Structures are given as C-alpha cells and as structure tokens.
C-alpha cells in the first residue's frame, strides 16, 4: 500500500528536483526522483550496518585467536549441565 507525504521545500531544493526529473532525465517525475534518493540513502545506511556487524565479528575472532576471550563453551565453563 502506497502512502503519501506532502513536503514544503525551499525554492532551491524544488529547482534541484525539477532539474533531475522529467524529460531527458532518468526519473520521469519529481516523486520518482525523491523515492530514488530515499532508496539510495536507505541502501547506504543498511550497508553501513552490515559493515559494522562484519567489523564486530572480525574483532571478536581476533580476540579469540589471541586468547583474550574464550573460543568455546567448554572454555567458558559451560559443559551443558
């Protein structure tokens, strides 16, 4: 289901949107252009979250390799009982 959002924009932003939408551009309407920008921004944000998670896992692996944190449940004293 599509939702709508009404925005008030300064003239400069509206001119920017108009410049990048319509005939001779990749986006046929201003709405399409704004949706594209929002999707790209969301994708960048999602990618940053994934990168952060990868870095945390890598750091944890490094700490396990040098023995600063246990690498198994046995080392942590959890024998399943």
C-alpha positions as CSV (number, residue, x, y, z in Angstrom):
1,X,0.0,0.0,0.0
2,X,1.4,3.4,-1.0
3,X,1.5,6.3,1.4
4,X,1.8,9.9,0.5
5,X,3.9,12.6,2.1
6,X,3.5,16.3,1.5
7,X,6.7,18.3,1.8
8,X,7.4,22.0,1.9
9,X,10.6,22.7,0.1
10,X,12.7,25.8,-0.4
11,X,12.9,27.1,-3.9
12,X,16.5,25.8,-4.4
13,X,15.6,22.2,-3.5
14,X,12.5,22.3,-5.7
15,X,14.6,23.5,-8.6
16,X,17.1,20.8,-7.9
17,X,14.4,18.1,-8.0
18,X,12.9,19.6,-11.2
19,X,16.3,19.6,-12.8
20,X,16.7,15.9,-12.2
21,X,13.2,14.8,-13.2
22,X,11.1,15.0,-16.3
23,X,12.1,14.8,-19.9
24,X,15.7,13.9,-20.6
25,X,16.4,12.6,-17.1
26,X,16.4,9.1,-15.5
27,X,13.3,9.9,-13.4
28,X,10.1,10.8,-15.2
29,X,8.5,12.6,-12.2
30,X,9.7,14.5,-9.1
31,X,8.2,11.8,-6.9
32,X,10.2,9.1,-8.7
33,X,13.4,11.1,-8.2
34,X,12.7,11.7,-4.5
35,X,11.9,8.0,-4.0
36,X,15.2,7.0,-5.8
37,X,17.2,9.3,-3.5
38,X,15.5,7.8,-0.4
39,X,16.1,4.3,-1.6
40,X,19.8,5.0,-2.2
41,X,20.1,6.6,1.2
42,X,18.5,3.6,2.9
43,X,20.7,1.2,1.0
44,X,23.8,3.1,2.2
45,X,22.5,3.0,5.7
46,X,21.8,-0.7,5.5
47,X,25.3,-1.3,4.0
48,X,26.9,0.6,6.9
49,X,25.0,-1.6,9.4
50,X,26.3,-4.7,7.7
51,X,29.9,-3.4,7.5
52,X,29.7,-2.6,11.3
53,X,28.5,-6.1,12.1
54,X,31.3,-7.6,10.0
55,X,33.9,-5.5,11.8
56,X,32.5,-6.6,15.2
57,X,32.7,-10.2,14.2
58,X,36.2,-9.8,12.9
59,X,37.3,-8.1,16.1
60,X,35.7,-10.9,18.1
61,X,37.6,-13.5,16.0
62,X,40.8,-11.7,16.6
63,X,40.3,-11.6,20.3
64,X,39.5,-15.3,20.3
65,X,42.7,-16.0,18.3
66,X,44.9,-14.2,20.8
67,X,43.1,-15.8,23.7
68,X,41.6,-12.7,25.3
69,X,38.1,-14.2,25.1
70,X,37.1,-17.9,25.2
71,X,36.6,-19.6,21.9
72,X,34.2,-22.3,23.1
73,X,31.6,-23.0,25.6
74,X,33.9,-25.5,27.3
75,X,36.5,-22.8,27.9
76,X,33.8,-20.6,29.4
77,X,32.9,-23.4,31.9
78,X,29.6,-24.3,30.3
79,X,29.5,-28.1,30.0
80,X,25.8,-28.2,29.3
81,X,24.7,-29.1,32.8
